[in-house]
Amino acid sequence: MPSSVILNIAYNKAISVLTIKFVSGKAYEYLNVPESIYQNLKSASSKGSYFNLHIKHSYVFRKLNATDTDRNMNRVRR
């Protein structure tokens, strides 16, 4: 289901990194995220709500610049 907040999500299973690009254009990497959290986010009826409840304040993150975002979104599973 499309999200009004999240534009795209990707997950790198090898290093447990979840990459989220928001409709605002900002993108972040969330570190040490279990694959189950990624799967639950993908299938959530409200991705924004799931993100706020289970990811936003639970994982270390870093903001990505445009180059990092494009590279990460193209390399990992969506």
Biopython code that builds the backbone (N, CA, C, O; Angstrom):
import numpy as np
from Bio.PDB.StructureBuilder import StructureBuilder

atoms = [
    (1, "MET", "N", (0.844, -1.188, 0.000)),
    (1, "MET", "CA", (0.000, 0.000, 0.000)),
    (1, "MET", "C", (0.884, 1.244, 0.000)),
    (1, "MET", "O", (1.838, 1.304, 0.776)),
    (2, "PRO", "N", (0.608, 2.223, -0.828)),
    (2, "PRO", "CA", (1.396, 3.460, -0.858)),
    (2, "PRO", "C", (1.315, 4.204, 0.479)),
    (2, "PRO", "O", (0.355, 4.061, 1.235)),
    (3, "SER", "N", (2.337, 4.990, 0.741)),
    (3, "SER", "CA", (2.400, 5.766, 1.967)),
    (3, "SER", "C", (2.412, 7.245, 1.628)),
    (3, "SER", "O", (2.973, 7.650, 0.610)),
    (4, "SER", "N", (1.797, 8.047, 2.476)),
    (4, "SER", "CA", (1.816, 9.490, 2.266)),
    (4, "SER", "C", (3.074, 10.115, 2.864)),
    (4, "SER", "O", (3.326, 11.304, 2.670)),
    (5, "VAL", "N", (3.863, 9.323, 3.590)),
    (5, "VAL", "CA", (5.064, 9.824, 4.254)),
    (5, "VAL", "C", (6.338, 9.199, 3.686)),
    (5, "VAL", "O", (7.340, 9.886, 3.489)),
    (6, "ILE", "N", (6.289, 7.896, 3.428)),
    (6, "ILE", "CA", (7.469, 7.157, 2.990)),
    (6, "ILE", "C", (7.388, 6.899, 1.491)),
    (6, "ILE", "O", (6.416, 6.332, 0.992)),
    (7, "LEU", "N", (8.427, 7.327, 0.786)),
    (7, "LEU", "CA", (8.468, 7.163, -0.660)),
    (7, "LEU", "C", (8.997, 5.793, -1.052)),
    (7, "LEU", "O", (8.457, 5.145, -1.949)),
    (8, "ASN", "N", (10.070, 5.348, -0.367)),
    (8, "ASN", "CA", (10.708, 4.095, -0.742)),
    (8, "ASN", "C", (11.434, 3.512, 0.459)),
    (8, "ASN", "O", (11.939, 4.251, 1.304)),
    (9, "ILE", "N", (11.486, 2.190, 0.535)),
    (9, "ILE", "CA", (12.264, 1.519, 1.572)),
    (9, "ILE", "C", (13.126, 0.459, 0.911)),
    (9, "ILE", "O", (12.750, -0.132, -0.100)),
    (10, "ALA", "N", (14.291, 0.232, 1.504)),
    (10, "ALA", "CA", (15.201, -0.806, 1.024)),
    (10, "ALA", "C", (15.901, -1.394, 2.237)),
    (10, "ALA", "O", (16.064, -0.731, 3.261)),
    (11, "TYR", "N", (16.316, -2.656, 2.105)),
    (11, "TYR", "CA", (16.963, -3.334, 3.216)),
    (11, "TYR", "C", (18.178, -4.098, 2.717)),
    (11, "TYR", "O", (18.106, -4.820, 1.723)),
    (12, "ASN", "N", (19.293, -3.932, 3.417)),
    (12, "ASN", "CA", (20.509, -4.670, 3.114)),
    (12, "ASN", "C", (20.667, -5.734, 4.191)),
    (12, "ASN", "O", (21.115, -5.447, 5.301)),
    (13, "LYS", "N", (20.299, -6.952, 3.857)),
    (13, "LYS", "CA", (20.292, -8.063, 4.808)),
    (13, "LYS", "C", (21.700, -8.374, 5.326)),
    (13, "LYS", "O", (21.864, -8.727, 6.494)),
    (14, "ALA", "N", (22.699, -8.248, 4.479)),
    (14, "ALA", "CA", (24.071, -8.585, 4.861)),
    (14, "ALA", "C", (24.581, -7.741, 6.027)),
    (14, "ALA", "O", (25.382, -8.212, 6.835)),
    (15, "ILE", "N", (24.118, -6.501, 6.112)),
    (15, "ILE", "CA", (24.599, -5.604, 7.175)),
    (15, "ILE", "C", (23.467, -5.061, 8.048)),
    (15, "ILE", "O", (23.694, -4.188, 8.885)),
    (16, "SER", "N", (22.256, -5.572, 7.856)),
    (16, "SER", "CA", (21.083, -5.189, 8.669)),
    (16, "SER", "C", (20.822, -3.689, 8.677)),
    (16, "SER", "O", (20.590, -3.089, 9.726)),
    (17, "VAL", "N", (20.865, -3.090, 7.478)),
    (17, "VAL", "CA", (20.621, -1.654, 7.353)),
    (17, "VAL", "C", (19.339, -1.418, 6.568)),
    (17, "VAL", "O", (19.164, -1.919, 5.457)),
    (18, "LEU", "N", (18.458, -0.652, 7.169)),
    (18, "LEU", "CA", (17.201, -0.257, 6.542)),
    (18, "LEU", "C", (17.362, 1.166, 6.028)),
    (18, "LEU", "O", (17.721, 2.064, 6.790)),
    (19, "THR", "N", (17.100, 1.379, 4.750)),
    (19, "THR", "CA", (17.172, 2.711, 4.159)),
    (19, "THR", "C", (15.758, 3.160, 3.840)),
    (19, "THR", "O", (14.997, 2.442, 3.190)),
    (20, "ILE", "N", (15.417, 4.350, 4.301)),
    (20, "ILE", "CA", (14.077, 4.898, 4.072)),
    (20, "ILE", "C", (14.211, 6.261, 3.424)),
    (20, "ILE", "O", (14.922, 7.134, 3.921)),
    (21, "LYS", "N", (13.516, 6.431, 2.301)),
    (21, "LYS", "CA", (13.438, 7.744, 1.638)),
    (21, "LYS", "C", (12.019, 8.256, 1.840)),
    (21, "LYS", "O", (11.043, 7.568, 1.541)),
    (22, "PHE", "N", (11.928, 9.458, 2.346)),
    (22, "PHE", "CA", (10.639, 10.074, 2.639)),
    (22, "PHE", "C", (10.171, 10.939, 1.474)),
    (22, "PHE", "O", (10.980, 11.350, 0.643)),
    (23, "VAL", "N", (8.883, 11.216, 1.409)),
    (23, "VAL", "CA", (8.346, 12.032, 0.325)),
    (23, "VAL", "C", (8.948, 13.436, 0.331)),
    (23, "VAL", "O", (8.928, 14.125, -0.689)),
    (24, "SER", "N", (9.475, 13.855, 1.456)),
    (24, "SER", "CA", (10.135, 15.166, 1.551)),
    (24, "SER", "C", (11.448, 15.196, 0.768)),
    (24, "SER", "O", (12.000, 16.266, 0.512)),
    (25, "GLY", "N", (11.944, 14.009, 0.389)),
    (25, "GLY", "CA", (13.224, 13.914, -0.291)),
    (25, "GLY", "C", (14.360, 13.529, 0.634)),
    (25, "GLY", "O", (15.431, 13.147, 0.163)),
    (26, "LYS", "N", (14.153, 13.619, 1.941)),
    (26, "LYS", "CA", (15.182, 13.231, 2.900)),
    (26, "LYS", "C", (15.233, 11.715, 2.996)),
    (26, "LYS", "O", (14.219, 11.029, 2.862)),
    (27, "ALA", "N", (16.450, 11.204, 3.232)),
    (27, "ALA", "CA", (16.623, 9.760, 3.358)),
    (27, "ALA", "C", (17.551, 9.460, 4.522)),
    (27, "ALA", "O", (18.464, 10.228, 4.825)),
    (28, "TYR", "N", (17.301, 8.328, 5.169)),
    (28, "TYR", "CA", (18.060, 7.921, 6.338)),
    (28, "TYR", "C", (18.370, 6.437, 6.275)),
    (28, "TYR", "O", (17.614, 5.650, 5.706)),
    (29, "GLU", "N", (19.498, 6.070, 6.872)),
    (29, "GLU", "CA", (19.854, 4.678, 7.096)),
    (29, "GLU", "C", (19.633, 4.389, 8.573)),
    (29, "GLU", "O", (20.055, 5.164, 9.431)),
    (30, "TYR", "N", (18.982, 3.292, 8.864)),
    (30, "TYR", "CA", (18.770, 2.829, 10.233)),
    (30, "TYR", "C", (19.598, 1.565, 10.401)),
    (30, "TYR", "O", (19.474, 0.622, 9.620)),
    (31, "LEU", "N", (20.452, 1.553, 11.437)),
    (31, "LEU", "CA", (21.443, 0.504, 11.615)),
    (31, "LEU", "C", (20.967, -0.608, 12.538)),
    (31, "LEU", "O", (20.183, -0.379, 13.459)),
    (32, "ASN", "N", (21.455, -1.816, 12.275)),
    (32, "ASN", "CA", (21.163, -2.995, 13.104)),
    (32, "ASN", "C", (19.670, -3.285, 13.216)),
    (32, "ASN", "O", (19.173, -3.645, 14.284)),
    (33, "VAL", "N", (18.974, -3.126, 12.116)),
    (33, "VAL", "CA", (17.529, -3.381, 12.077)),
    (33, "VAL", "C", (17.297, -4.837, 11.677)),
    (33, "VAL", "O", (17.777, -5.267, 10.628)),
    (34, "PRO", "N", (16.573, -5.600, 12.489)),
    (34, "PRO", "CA", (16.277, -6.986, 12.115)),
    (34, "PRO", "C", (15.425, -7.045, 10.844)),
    (34, "PRO", "O", (14.624, -6.150, 10.574)),
    (35, "GLU", "N", (15.613, -8.104, 10.083)),
    (35, "GLU", "CA", (14.855, -8.254, 8.853)),
    (35, "GLU", "C", (13.351, -8.282, 9.126)),
    (35, "GLU", "O", (12.561, -7.826, 8.298)),
    (36, "SER", "N", (12.956, -8.810, 10.273)),
    (36, "SER", "CA", (11.526, -8.869, 10.612)),
    (36, "SER", "C", (10.907, -7.469, 10.691)),
    (36, "SER", "O", (9.745, -7.291, 10.327)),
    (37, "ILE", "N", (11.659, -6.487, 11.157)),
    (37, "ILE", "CA", (11.164, -5.103, 11.221)),
    (37, "ILE", "C", (10.954, -4.578, 9.800)),
    (37, "ILE", "O", (9.944, -3.936, 9.514)),
    (38, "TYR", "N", (11.906, -4.852, 8.919)),
    (38, "TYR", "CA", (11.768, -4.460, 7.512)),
    (38, "TYR", "C", (10.528, -5.105, 6.893)),
    (38, "TYR", "O", (9.734, -4.429, 6.239)),
    (39, "GLN", "N", (10.363, -6.407, 7.099)),
    (39, "GLN", "CA", (9.205, -7.118, 6.533)),
    (39, "GLN", "C", (7.895, -6.556, 7.080)),
    (39, "GLN", "O", (6.929, -6.383, 6.337)),
    (40, "ASN", "N", (7.869, -6.273, 8.378)),
    (40, "ASN", "CA", (6.659, -5.702, 8.986)),
    (40, "ASN", "C", (6.360, -4.307, 8.443)),
    (40, "ASN", "O", (5.201, -3.957, 8.221)),
    (41, "LEU", "N", (7.409, -3.512, 8.230)),
    (41, "LEU", "CA", (7.213, -2.181, 7.644)),
    (41, "LEU", "C", (6.640, -2.299, 6.239)),
    (41, "LEU", "O", (5.700, -1.588, 5.883)),
    (42, "LYS", "N", (7.211, -3.201, 5.440)),
    (42, "LYS", "CA", (6.723, -3.393, 4.069)),
    (42, "LYS", "C", (5.244, -3.754, 4.029)),
    (42, "LYS", "O", (4.514, -3.300, 3.148)),
    (43, "SER", "N", (4.807, -4.564, 4.974)),
    (43, "SER", "CA", (3.429, -5.050, 4.933)),
    (43, "SER", "C", (2.462, -4.236, 5.791)),
    (43, "SER", "O", (1.269, -4.538, 5.819)),
    (44, "ALA", "N", (2.946, -3.221, 6.482)),
    (44, "ALA", "CA", (2.086, -2.409, 7.353)),
    (44, "ALA", "C", (1.042, -1.647, 6.541)),
    (44, "ALA", "O", (1.334, -1.120, 5.467)),
    (45, "SER", "N", (-0.166, -1.599, 7.067)),
    (45, "SER", "CA", (-1.213, -0.837, 6.379)),
    (45, "SER", "C", (-0.927, 0.661, 6.444)),
    (45, "SER", "O", (-1.318, 1.411, 5.549)),
    (46, "SER", "N", (-0.239, 1.098, 7.513)),
    (46, "SER", "CA", (0.209, 2.485, 7.614)),
    (46, "SER", "C", (1.709, 2.480, 7.882)),
    (46, "SER", "O", (2.145, 2.309, 9.020)),
    (47, "LYS", "N", (2.488, 2.668, 6.830)),
    (47, "LYS", "CA", (3.940, 2.643, 6.967)),
    (47, "LYS", "C", (4.444, 3.774, 7.866)),
    (47, "LYS", "O", (5.383, 3.584, 8.639)),
    (48, "GLY", "N", (3.834, 4.924, 7.766)),
    (48, "GLY", "CA", (4.229, 6.053, 8.606)),
    (48, "GLY", "C", (4.010, 5.767, 10.081)),
    (48, "GLY", "O", (4.869, 6.074, 10.907)),
    (49, "SER", "N", (2.881, 5.189, 10.416)),
    (49, "SER", "CA", (2.591, 4.845, 11.811)),
    (49, "SER", "C", (3.534, 3.764, 12.311)),
    (49, "SER", "O", (4.041, 3.844, 13.430)),
    (50, "TYR", "N", (3.772, 2.750, 11.478)),
    (50, "TYR", "CA", (4.685, 1.679, 11.880)),
    (50, "TYR", "C", (6.084, 2.251, 12.112)),
    (50, "TYR", "O", (6.745, 1.916, 13.095)),
    (51, "PHE", "N", (6.522, 3.107, 11.206)),
    (51, "PHE", "CA", (7.824, 3.746, 11.351)),
    (51, "PHE", "C", (7.909, 4.510, 12.673)),
    (51, "PHE", "O", (8.875, 4.358, 13.420)),
    (52, "ASN", "N", (6.904, 5.325, 12.956)),
    (52, "ASN", "CA", (6.924, 6.125, 14.185)),
    (52, "ASN", "C", (6.914, 5.269, 15.444)),
    (52, "ASN", "O", (7.575, 5.610, 16.425)),
    (53, "LEU", "N", (6.186, 4.177, 15.432)),
    (53, "LEU", "CA", (6.065, 3.328, 16.620)),
    (53, "LEU", "C", (7.239, 2.370, 16.820)),
    (53, "LEU", "O", (7.608, 2.079, 17.958)),
    (54, "HIS", "N", (7.824, 1.881, 15.737)),
    (54, "HIS", "CA", (8.779, 0.783, 15.861)),
    (54, "HIS", "C", (10.195, 1.068, 15.377)),
    (54, "HIS", "O", (11.100, 0.276, 15.639)),
    (55, "ILE", "N", (10.407, 2.177, 14.678)),
    (55, "ILE", "CA", (11.728, 2.413, 14.098)),
    (55, "ILE", "C", (12.327, 3.749, 14.526)),
    (55, "ILE", "O", (13.480, 3.805, 14.955)),
    (56, "LYS", "N", (11.566, 4.798, 14.414)),
    (56, "LYS", "CA", (12.065, 6.171, 14.560)),
    (56, "LYS", "C", (12.956, 6.384, 15.789)),
    (56, "LYS", "O", (14.039, 6.956, 15.667)),
    (57, "HIS", "N", (12.528, 5.944, 16.945)),
    (57, "HIS", "CA", (13.296, 6.172, 18.176)),
    (57, "HIS", "C", (13.964, 4.901, 18.691)),
    (57, "HIS", "O", (14.441, 4.864, 19.825)),
    (58, "SER", "N", (13.999, 3.865, 17.862)),
    (58, "SER", "CA", (14.520, 2.572, 18.317)),
    (58, "SER", "C", (15.877, 2.202, 17.747)),
    (58, "SER", "O", (16.546, 1.317, 18.280)),
    (59, "TYR", "N", (16.299, 2.861, 16.675)),
    (59, "TYR", "CA", (17.539, 2.474, 16.005)),
    (59, "TYR", "C", (18.424, 3.686, 15.742)),
    (59, "TYR", "O", (17.941, 4.789, 15.485)),
    (60, "VAL", "N", (19.713, 3.454, 15.813)),
    (60, "VAL", "CA", (20.680, 4.489, 15.446)),
    (60, "VAL", "C", (20.526, 4.744, 13.950)),
    (60, "VAL", "O", (20.334, 3.810, 13.172)),
    (61, "PHE", "N", (20.612, 6.014, 13.551)),
    (61, "PHE", "CA", (20.427, 6.350, 12.141)),
    (61, "PHE", "C", (21.421, 7.400, 11.706)),
    (61, "PHE", "O", (22.067, 8.056, 12.523)),
    (62, "ARG", "N", (21.528, 7.543, 10.395)),
    (62, "ARG", "CA", (22.297, 8.647, 9.827)),
    (62, "ARG", "C", (21.558, 9.167, 8.607)),
    (62, "ARG", "O", (20.968, 8.404, 7.842)),
    (63, "LYS", "N", (21.603, 10.486, 8.442)),
    (63, "LYS", "CA", (20.977, 11.121, 7.292)),
    (63, "LYS", "C", (21.873, 10.925, 6.080)),
    (63, "LYS", "O", (23.094, 11.058, 6.173)),
    (64, "LEU", "N", (21.268, 10.610, 4.948)),
    (64, "LEU", "CA", (22.010, 10.392, 3.713)),
    (64, "LEU", "C", (21.960, 11.624, 2.825)),
    (64, "LEU", "O", (20.971, 12.357, 2.818)),
    (65, "ASN", "N", (23.029, 11.843, 2.078)),
    (65, "ASN", "CA", (22.978, 12.881, 1.059)),
    (65, "ASN", "C", (22.427, 12.242, -0.217)),
    (65, "ASN", "O", (22.208, 11.031, -0.248)),
    (66, "ALA", "N", (22.204, 13.022, -1.255)),
    (66, "ALA", "CA", (21.567, 12.531, -2.490)),
    (66, "ALA", "C", (22.364, 11.406, -3.137)),
    (66, "ALA", "O", (21.775, 10.445, -3.632)),
    (67, "THR", "N", (23.683, 11.503, -3.144)),
    (67, "THR", "CA", (24.516, 10.466, -3.757)),
    (67, "THR", "C", (24.394, 9.157, -2.997)),
    (67, "THR", "O", (24.224, 8.099, -3.602)),
    (68, "ASP", "N", (24.481, 9.222, -1.662)),
    (68, "ASP", "CA", (24.335, 8.018, -0.833)),
    (68, "ASP", "C", (22.970, 7.380, -1.034)),
    (68, "ASP", "O", (22.860, 6.158, -1.132)),
    (69, "THR", "N", (21.935, 8.199, -1.094)),
    (69, "THR", "CA", (20.574, 7.694, -1.234)),
    (69, "THR", "C", (20.415, 6.907, -2.523)),
    (69, "THR", "O", (19.904, 5.787, -2.508)),
    (70, "ASP", "N", (20.845, 7.479, -3.631)),
    (70, "ASP", "CA", (20.728, 6.793, -4.924)),
    (70, "ASP", "C", (21.500, 5.481, -4.919)),
    (70, "ASP", "O", (21.001, 4.465, -5.403)),
    (71, "ARG", "N", (22.701, 5.495, -4.383)),
    (71, "ARG", "CA", (23.532, 4.287, -4.340)),
    (71, "ARG", "C", (22.870, 3.216, -3.481)),
    (71, "ARG", "O", (22.791, 2.060, -3.898)),
    (72, "ASN", "N", (22.399, 3.574, -2.300)),
    (72, "ASN", "CA", (21.798, 2.601, -1.390)),
    (72, "ASN", "C", (20.489, 2.048, -1.916)),
    (72, "ASN", "O", (20.238, 0.851, -1.775)),
    (73, "MET", "N", (19.660, 2.862, -2.508)),
    (73, "MET", "CA", (18.369, 2.407, -2.981)),
    (73, "MET", "C", (18.517, 1.483, -4.187)),
    (73, "MET", "O", (17.647, 0.646, -4.429)),
    (74, "ASN", "N", (19.588, 1.617, -4.935)),
    (74, "ASN", "CA", (19.798, 0.782, -6.111)),
    (74, "ASN", "C", (20.524, -0.522, -5.798)),
    (74, "ASN", "O", (20.479, -1.451, -6.605)),
    (75, "ARG", "N", (21.179, -0.616, -4.667)),
    (75, "ARG", "CA", (21.959, -1.803, -4.329)),
    (75, "ARG", "C", (21.212, -2.845, -3.524)),
    (75, "ARG", "O", (21.603, -4.012, -3.522)),
    (76, "VAL", "N", (20.182, -2.470, -2.864)),
    (76, "VAL", "CA", (19.577, -3.376, -1.891)),
    (76, "VAL", "C", (18.155, -3.767, -2.266)),
    (76, "VAL", "O", (17.521, -3.165, -3.132)),
    (77, "ARG", "N", (17.688, -4.785, -1.588)),
    (77, "ARG", "CA", (16.359, -5.325, -1.838)),
    (77, "ARG", "C", (15.284, -4.346, -1.385)),
    (77, "ARG", "O", (15.397, -3.725, -0.328)),
    (78, "ARG", "N", (14.250, -4.219, -2.192)),
    (78, "ARG", "CA", (13.133, -3.333, -1.869)),
    (78, "ARG", "C", (11.944, -4.129, -1.414)),
    (78, "ARG", "O", (10.902, -3.555, -1.096)),
]
sb = StructureBuilder()
sb.init_structure("model")
sb.init_model(0)
sb.init_chain("A")
sb.init_seg("    ")
for serial, (resi, resn, name, xyz) in enumerate(atoms, 1):
    if name == "N":
        sb.init_residue(resn, " ", resi, " ")
    sb.init_atom(name, np.array(xyz, "f"), 0.0, 1.0, " ", f" {name:<3s}", serial, name[0])
structure = sb.get_structure()
